[in-house]
């Protein structure tokens, strides 16, 4: 069967035959056997899962060189960071490199086609000091196999951009695909195989607006990689939490096996993340609103779900314990998923606007990859009226962190962090991982969803504290959310924008007394056992990969993507195990098959929607035969 072109992604022969006929190398082959690379960067939410996916594909572990266990190992048992021993690779090993730099920087690198934009946090032009390196967990370079030259795998930034990853969607139009571009000195070798860090200076000027260049890269491709959960990490040390369920399972796939530190209602989530309630000790009557199963507003104290086995309400803390939110200070798709959820659900609780939810979320700046946009709205609304005395000070005590690992570390289980709460990829919480770097990983909350509200389940059943009532961030719970039939069914005429799962909104719908017309489906799904903070990590790809320092670049990339999506289609236990170890779930088969057919299927005459009138990804691209993307 004809091999894939060395330039483009679309409208070419299938590589399934290539994979089927390739020589298989035994699992646990050393990463050092790899001579070619695939370079990806972006979402920290997906970083650990994607690091393991790459390791499974190549059958070897990237040598991170960290002084602590990085949690990735081949094993016949399942559990956090355990890779199946049945993982195999094709005869020419290809090493996947991943930089967890956040969704904002992932998109920045993709749009500019510049791996220097895959830096960590926010770089300010004219500043100097600590290098803007990506998060160091999981490994973004391979200390054991630097390659030849060493910049292949052993130095950062990467030599090129192959895949950008983001939990937030690309812009809806080509005109919206713009970003800023920061430049650095030096341009390469920020960190090397010896572990040395260069002194990196951020230049005083930067390009304020760089547009995605279709004449070089073809039209963008944006497809979901898997179903993800954003966990609400919380440190309940010193607190009295009657709804805590201490799960001990290694690979949570069911509601009963997940390790929830607390169960939070929709009303409590809105009260916390809008600054309406600022202390775990708060027992003020009629402080927060919730909706009953008829859609009628009911007022309650913040601790209304925290009854003991005898039915008596208790404060979460016997003395003042400030609620300190740990949030992403960098551009974050995790922030997007959280603010998308809050904007959808919170105003529904506040029909009169008396609690500030409508005012806070009545803005085009939300949802956003910047949590600072939510803080600005909270301060603007709560800085006047009945909340003016304390709220601005409260948000000033919230804690900014970089990357999912930074948020998880700042919450942790350390008693000195009691009362902290934040949002993070499920795989940075227990029991999906036991530690983040050298710090014990936090436990997460189970959340009320719309199905529970409709069923009249407003509070956890604390009379039997070993039973989980609300929904935990499990693989099954993500799959339940994605199983809502009101989500659009993919077709091969879709563009990158159609794959934006967050743009799936209800038609004219009223559920359990609440009109949800025009609101996003995922946060408000009423599917049984659906986790309401589900979403995806998108793979951002080019239609055209022109300049080939590595002549097998696209062949290697398509081979990897074919292996991954074919595994998802067939229910490959290796692919599924890696995803579920992270608390994620593979895509519905309708998505998987549509993506395969649309972008690297066997129909050589297919004109993919993402490529517009292009019969292949490089047709009508300037210098299509020899020049363009790096």
C-alpha positions in Angstrom: 0.0 0.0 0.0 1.2 3.5 -0.8 3.1 5.3 2.0 2.0 8.6 3.4 3.4 11.7 1.8 6.3 13.4 3.6 4.5 16.7 3.6 0.8 16.5 4.4 -1.7 14.9 6.7 -4.8 14.6 4.5 -6.2 12.6 1.5 -3.5 10.0 1.3 -3.3 6.2 1.6 -3.9 4.4 4.9 -0.9 3.4 7.0 -2.8 0.5 8.7 -1.0 -2.0 6.5 2.3 -0.5 7.4 1.7 -1.0 11.1 0.3 -4.5 10.6 3.3 -5.6 8.7 6.0 -3.9 10.8 8.4 -5.9 13.0 7.3 -5.6 16.6 10.0 -5.0 19.3 9.4 -6.4 22.7 8.0 -4.1 25.4 10.5 -2.3 27.7 12.9 -1.6 24.8 15.2 1.2 25.8 14.2 4.7 24.9 17.8 5.1 23.6 17.0 3.1 20.6 14.9 5.9 19.2 16.5 8.0 16.4 13.5 10.1 15.3 11.1 12.3 17.3 7.6 13.7 17.6 7.6 17.0 19.4 4.5 18.1 21.3 3.7 20.7 23.9 0.9 22.5 25.7 -1.8 21.2 28.2 -0.4 20.3 31.6 -3.8 18.6 32.2 -2.9 16.0 29.6 0.8 16.0 30.2 1.2 12.9 32.4 -1.2 10.9 30.3 0.5 11.9 27.0 3.9 11.2 28.4 2.7 7.6 29.2 1.0 7.3 25.8 4.3 8.2 24.1 6.2 5.8 26.3 3.8 3.0 25.6 4.1 3.6 21.8 7.9 3.5 21.8 8.1 0.7 24.4 10.6 2.6 26.6 10.8 5.2 29.4 12.1 8.6 28.8 15.0 9.1 31.3 13.8 12.1 33.3 16.8 12.2 35.7 14.6 13.6 38.5 15.7 13.0 42.1 12.2 11.6 42.9 10.2 8.8 41.3 8.4 10.2 38.2 5.7 7.4 38.4 6.2 5.8 35.0 7.2 2.2 34.8 6.2 -1.0 32.9 4.3 -3.4 35.2 2.0 -6.3 34.9 -0.2 -4.6 37.6 -2.4 -1.6 37.0 -2.1 1.7 38.9 -0.8 5.2 38.8 1.9 5.6 36.2 1.9 1.8 35.4 2.4 1.1 31.7 1.2 -2.3 30.3 4.0 -4.7 29.6 2.3 -5.5 26.4 3.1 -2.1 24.9 4.9 -2.5 21.6 6.5 -0.4 19.0 7.2 -0.5 15.3 10.6 -1.5 14.0 11.9 2.0 13.7 11.3 3.5 17.2 10.0 7.1 17.3 10.4 8.9 20.6 7.6 11.3 21.6 8.7 14.4 23.5 6.2 16.4 25.5 6.5 19.8 27.2 3.8 20.6 29.8 3.6 24.4 29.4 -0.1 25.0 29.7 -2.8 25.3 27.0 -2.1 29.0 26.4 1.5 28.4 25.6 0.7 25.2 23.7 -1.6 27.2 21.3 1.0 30.0 21.1 3.7 27.6 19.9 1.3 26.0 17.5 0.1 29.3 15.9 3.6 30.7 15.6 5.1 27.3 14.7 7.9 28.2 17.1 9.0 25.8 19.9 10.4 28.8 21.9 6.8 29.8 22.6 6.5 26.5 24.6 7.8 28.2 27.8 6.3 27.9 31.3 4.1 30.5 32.9 3.9 34.0 31.7 7.1 35.7 30.3 7.2 39.5 30.5 9.2 41.2 27.8 12.2 43.0 29.2 12.4 40.7 32.2 15.2 38.4 33.2 16.0 35.9 35.9 14.7 32.4 36.2 14.5 30.7 32.8 11.0 30.3 31.4 11.3 26.5 31.4 8.4 24.2 31.1 7.1 22.2 34.0 9.6 19.5 35.0 7.0 16.8 35.5 6.7 14.8 33.4 10.1 15.0 31.7 10.4 17.2 28.7 13.9 16.1 27.7 15.5 12.7 27.8 18.7 12.6 30.0 19.4 9.0 29.0 19.2 9.6 25.3 20.3 13.1 24.1 20.4 12.0 20.5 22.6 13.3 17.8 22.8 16.2 17.8 22.0 16.6 21.5 19.2 19.0 20.7 17.2 16.1 19.3 16.1 14.8 22.7 18.5 16.2 25.3 18.0 19.9 25.1 15.2 22.4 25.2 13.5 24.1 23.3 12.7 21.3 20.9 13.9 21.6 17.3 10.3 22.0 15.9 6.6 22.0 16.6 4.7 18.9 15.5 1.6 18.9 17.8 0.1 21.6 20.0 -2.2 20.4 22.8 -4.9 22.5 24.5 -7.9 21.9 26.7 -9.5 25.0 25.3 -10.5 25.3 21.6 -8.9 27.2 18.8 -10.6 30.3 17.6 -13.8 29.9 15.6 -12.4 31.6 12.5 -9.0 31.8 10.8 -8.9 35.5 11.7 -9.2 34.6 15.4 -6.1 32.4 15.2 -3.7 35.0 16.5 -1.3 35.2 19.4 1.7 37.2 20.7 5.2 36.0 20.3 8.0 36.4 22.9 11.7 36.1 22.0 14.5 34.9 24.2 18.3 34.8 24.4 19.6 32.3 23.9 17.2 30.6 21.5 18.3 27.1 22.3 19.7 24.9 25.1 17.7 26.4 27.9 18.3 23.1 29.7 20.5 20.3 28.6 21.3 16.6 29.2 23.6 17.6 32.0 20.8 19.3 33.8 22.4 22.7 33.4 20.2 25.7 33.1 21.1 28.6 30.8 20.6 32.2 31.9 17.6 33.1 29.7 16.7 36.7 29.0 13.3 37.7 27.8 13.9 40.4 25.1 12.5 43.8 25.6 10.2 43.7 22.6 7.8 41.2 21.3 5.4 40.7 18.4 2.0 41.6 19.8 0.0 39.8 17.1 1.1 36.8 15.0 -1.6 35.2 12.8 -1.7 31.5 11.9 -0.3 31.3 8.4 -2.5 29.1 6.1 -0.3 29.8 3.1 2.5 27.9 4.8 0.8 25.3 7.1 -2.5 24.8 5.4 -5.7 25.0 7.4 -5.5 23.9 11.0 -6.7 20.5 12.3 -8.2 20.3 15.8 -9.4 17.0 17.1 -10.0 15.7 20.6 -7.6 13.2 22.0 -9.6 11.8 24.9 -12.3 12.7 27.4 -10.8 14.5 30.4 -11.9 15.4 33.9 -11.0 18.6 35.8 -10.8 17.6 39.5 -11.5 19.9 42.3 -8.6 19.3 44.6 -9.1 20.2 48.2 -7.1 20.0 51.4 -9.5 19.0 54.3 -6.8 18.7 56.9 -8.2 19.9 60.3 -11.7 20.0 58.9 -14.8 18.0 59.8 -16.1 16.6 56.5 -19.0 14.2 57.1 -19.2 13.4 53.4 -15.6 12.3 52.9 -15.1 8.9 51.2 -11.5 7.6 51.4 -11.2 5.5 48.4 -8.1 3.4 48.1 -8.3 2.0 44.5 -5.4 2.2 42.1 -7.3 2.6 38.9 -10.7 4.2 39.6 -13.3 3.2 37.1 -16.3 3.2 39.3 -18.0 5.7 41.6 -17.2 3.6 44.7 -13.4 3.7 44.2 -12.1 7.2 43.9 -10.9 8.8 47.2 -13.2 11.9 47.5 -12.1 14.1 50.3 -15.4 16.0 50.3 -18.7 16.1 48.3 -19.7 19.5 47.1 -23.0 20.6 45.7 -23.4 22.9 42.7 -24.5 25.6 45.1 -21.3 25.2 47.2 -19.1 25.3 44.0 -20.7 28.6 42.9 -20.4 30.1 46.4 -16.7 29.2 46.7 -15.6 30.1 43.2 -17.4 33.5 43.1 -16.2 34.6 46.6 -19.7 34.5 48.1 -18.4 32.3 50.9 -14.9 32.9 52.1 -14.5 30.8 55.2 -15.0 27.1 55.9 -16.4 28.1 59.3 -19.4 30.0 57.7 -22.8 28.8 59.0 -24.8 31.9 58.2 -28.4 31.0 57.5 -29.8 31.5 54.0 -26.3 32.4 52.7 -26.3 30.5 49.4 -29.0 29.5 46.8 -29.6 26.1 45.3 -32.3 24.7 43.1 -34.7 21.9 44.0 -35.9 19.3 41.5 -38.7 21.6 40.3 -36.2 24.4 39.5 -37.3 26.5 42.5 -34.7 28.5 44.3 -34.0 27.4 48.0 -31.7 29.3 50.4 -29.4 27.5 52.8 -26.3 27.9 55.0 -23.0 27.0 53.3 -22.7 23.9 55.4 -26.1 22.5 54.4 -24.6 19.3 53.0 -22.4 18.7 56.0 -24.7 16.8 58.3 -23.3 14.1 60.6 -24.7 10.6 60.9 -27.4 11.9 63.3 -28.5 14.5 60.9 -27.0 17.5 62.7 -25.3 20.1 60.6 -21.7 20.9 61.4 -19.4 23.7 60.3 -16.6 22.4 58.2 -14.2 24.1 60.6 -14.8 24.8 64.3 -12.8 28.1 64.0 -12.1 30.5 61.2 -10.4 28.7 58.2 -10.2 30.9 55.1 -11.1 29.3 51.8 -8.1 29.9 49.7 -8.4 29.1 46.0 -5.3 27.9 44.2 -5.6 28.9 40.6 -3.7 28.7 37.4 -1.7 31.9 36.8 -0.7 30.9 33.3 -2.8 30.5 30.3 -4.8 27.3 31.0 -7.3 25.2 29.3 -8.2 23.8 32.7 -9.2 27.4 33.7 -11.3 27.4 30.5 -13.2 24.2 31.5 -13.8 25.4 35.0 -15.0 28.9 34.0 -17.2 27.3 31.2 -18.8 25.2 33.9 -19.3 28.1 36.4 -20.7 30.4 33.7 -23.2 27.8 32.7 -24.5 26.6 36.1 -24.2 29.5 38.5 -26.5 32.1 37.0 -29.3 29.5 36.9 -29.2 29.5 40.8 -29.6 33.3 40.9 -32.8 34.2 39.2 -33.0 37.7 40.8 -29.3 38.5 40.7 -29.3 38.9 44.4 -26.2 36.7 44.9 -24.0 38.3 42.2 -23.7 35.3 40.0 -25.5 36.8 37.0 -23.4 40.0 37.2 -20.2 38.1 37.5 -20.8 35.9 34.5 -22.6 38.4 32.3 -19.5 39.1 30.3 -17.8 38.1 27.1 -14.4 37.7 28.9 -15.6 34.3 30.3 -15.1 31.4 29.8 -11.4 32.0 29.5 -8.0 30.4 29.7 -7.1 33.2 32.2 -8.5 32.8 35.7 -7.6 36.4 36.2 -10.6 37.3 34.1 -12.9 35.7 36.7 -11.0 37.4 39.6 -11.5 40.8 37.9 -15.3 40.1 37.6 -15.5 39.0 41.2 -13.8 42.1 42.5 -15.9 44.3 40.2 -19.1 42.9 41.5 -18.3 42.0 45.1 -16.5 45.3 45.5 -19.8 47.1 45.9 -23.1 46.4 47.6 -23.4 43.9 50.5 -20.1 42.2 49.7 -17.8 45.3 49.6 -16.2 44.9 53.0 -14.1 41.8 52.3 -14.2 40.3 48.9 -11.4 42.1 47.2 -9.1 41.3 50.1 -10.2 37.7 49.8 -9.2 37.3 46.2 -5.9 38.9 47.0 -5.2 36.0 49.3 -5.9 33.4 46.6 -2.8 31.6 45.3 -1.5 31.7 41.8 0.4 28.6 40.6 1.8 27.5 37.3 0.7 24.2 35.6 -1.4 21.4 37.0 1.6 20.2 39.1 2.0 23.7 40.6 -1.7 23.8 41.6 -1.6 20.2 43.0 1.5 20.9 45.0 0.1 24.1 46.5 -3.0 22.2 47.7 -1.4 18.9 48.6 -2.4 17.0 51.8 -0.1 19.0 54.1 -1.9 20.3 57.2 -0.2 23.6 56.6 -2.4 24.0 53.5 -5.7 23.2 55.2 -8.6 24.9 53.6 -7.1 25.3 50.2 -9.1 24.3 47.1 -8.4 24.5 43.4 -8.9 22.8 40.1 -6.5 20.5 38.4 -6.3 17.5 36.0 -7.6 14.4 37.7 -4.3 12.6 37.2 -2.6 15.1 39.6 -4.9 13.9 42.4 -5.2 10.7 44.4 -5.7 7.9 43.8 -4.5 8.5 40.2 -1.1 9.5 41.5 0.3 9.4 45.0 2.7 12.4 44.7 3.4 15.4 42.6 7.2 15.8 42.6 8.2 15.3 46.2 4.8 16.4 47.6 1.8 14.1 48.4 -0.9 14.6 45.8 -4.2 16.1 47.0 -7.5 14.3 47.1 -10.4 15.5 45.1 -14.1 16.4 45.6 -17.1 14.6 44.2 -19.7 17.0 42.6 -23.4 17.2 42.3 -24.7 17.1 38.8 -28.0 18.0 37.1 -29.2 14.4 37.1 -28.9 14.3 40.9 -30.8 17.6 41.2 -33.6 16.3 39.1 -33.7 13.1 41.2 -34.0 15.3 44.4 -30.5 14.5 45.6 -29.3 17.8 47.1 -27.1 16.6 49.9 -24.9 13.5 50.3 -26.2 10.6 52.4 -23.9 11.1 55.3 -25.6 8.4 57.4 -23.6 5.9 55.4 -20.3 7.8 55.0 -18.6 5.0 53.0 -21.1 5.5 50.2 -20.5 8.1 47.5 -23.5 10.1 46.6 -22.2 12.8 44.3 -20.0 12.2 41.2 -16.3 11.6 41.3 -13.8 12.5 38.4 -13.6 8.9 37.1 -13.2 7.6 33.6 -16.7 6.2 33.6 -18.1 9.6 34.7 -16.4 11.4 31.8 -17.8 8.8 29.4 -21.3 9.3 30.9 -21.1 13.0 30.2 -19.9 12.5 26.6 -22.7 10.0 26.1 -25.3 12.8 26.2 -27.3 12.3 22.9 -27.7 16.1 22.7 -24.1 16.4 21.7 -23.6 16.7 17.9 -22.7 13.5 16.0 -19.4 14.1 14.0 -19.4 13.9 10.2 -16.5 14.1 7.7 -17.5 17.6 6.6 -16.6 19.0 10.0 -13.9 21.7 10.2 -11.6 22.3 13.2 -14.3 24.4 14.8 -17.0 21.7 14.7 -14.8 19.5 16.9 -15.1 22.1 19.7 -17.1 20.0 22.2 -17.8 23.1 24.4 -19.7 24.8 21.6 -22.4 22.0 21.7 -25.4 23.8 23.2 -28.9 22.8 24.0 -31.8 23.5 21.7 -35.1 24.5 23.2 -34.8 22.4 26.4 -36.2 22.5 29.9 -34.9 19.9 32.3 -36.3 19.5 35.9 -37.9 22.9 35.8 -34.9 24.8 34.5 -34.6 26.2 30.9 -31.2 25.5 29.5 -31.8 26.6 26.0 -28.6 27.8 24.3 -26.3 26.7 27.2 -23.4 24.2 26.9 -24.4 20.6 27.2 -21.4 19.1 29.1 -21.7 21.1 32.3 -25.5 20.8 32.4 -25.9 17.2 31.2 -28.4 15.2 33.2 -27.0 11.8 32.2 -26.8 9.4 35.1 -23.4 9.4 36.8 -22.0 12.1 34.5 -19.2 14.3 35.9 -20.1 17.9 35.2 -16.5 19.2 34.8 -15.6 17.0 31.8 -14.1 18.2 28.6 -11.2 17.2 26.3 -7.6 17.9 25.3 -7.4 18.9 21.6 -4.6 17.8 19.3 -3.7 20.9 17.1 -2.1 19.7 13.9 -1.1 21.3 10.6 -2.5 20.3 7.2 0.9 20.8 5.6 4.4 20.0 7.0 6.7 21.3 4.3 10.3 21.6 5.3 11.6 18.2 6.3 14.9 18.1 8.3 13.5 14.7 9.1 12.2 13.2 5.9 10.0 10.7 7.7 8.4 13.4 9.9 4.8 13.1 8.7 5.1 9.3 8.2 6.2 9.0 11.9 3.5 11.4 13.0 0.7 9.7 11.1 1.9 6.3 12.2 1.6 7.4 15.8 -1.8 9.0 15.4 -3.0 5.9 13.5 -1.8 3.6 16.3 -3.4 5.7 18.9 -6.8 6.2 17.3 -6.9 2.6 16.0 -6.4 1.5 19.5 -9.2 3.7 20.7 -11.4 2.4 18.0 -10.7 -1.3 18.7 -10.7 -0.9 22.5 -6.9 -1.6 22.6 -6.3 -2.5 26.3 -3.0 -0.7 26.3 -4.4 2.6 25.1 -7.4 2.3 27.3 -5.3 1.5 30.4 -3.0 4.4 30.0 -6.0 6.8 29.6 -7.9 5.4 32.5 -4.9 5.4 34.8 -5.0 9.2 34.4 -8.7 9.3 35.2 -9.6 10.0 31.5 -11.5 8.0 29.0 -11.1 7.2 25.3 -13.3 9.1 22.8 -16.7 7.7 21.7 -16.2 5.4 18.7 -18.2 7.8 16.5 -15.6 10.5 17.1 -12.7 8.1 16.6 -13.9 6.6 13.3 -14.8 10.1 11.9 -11.3 11.4 12.7 -9.7 8.4 11.1 -11.8 8.6 8.0 -11.4 12.4 7.7 -7.7 12.9 8.2 -5.8 9.7 7.5 -8.2 7.3 6.1 -7.8 5.1 3.0 -9.8 7.2 0.6 -7.1 8.8 -1.6 -9.6 11.1 -3.3 -11.1 12.5 -0.1 -11.0 16.3 0.2 -11.0 16.8 4.0 -13.1 19.6 5.3 -10.2 21.1 7.3 -8.2 21.5 4.1 -11.1 23.4 2.4 -10.5 23.0 -1.4 -7.2 21.2 -0.9 -7.0 17.7 -2.2 -4.1 17.3 0.2 -2.8 19.4 3.0 -0.1 21.2 0.9 -2.0 21.9 -2.3 -2.3 25.7 -2.8 0.2 26.3 -0.1 3.1 28.6 -1.0 6.2 26.7 -1.9 4.3 23.5 -1.3 7.1 21.3 -2.7 9.9 22.7 -0.7 9.3 25.6 1.6 7.3 26.5 4.7 6.7 25.0 8.0 9.5 23.7 10.1 
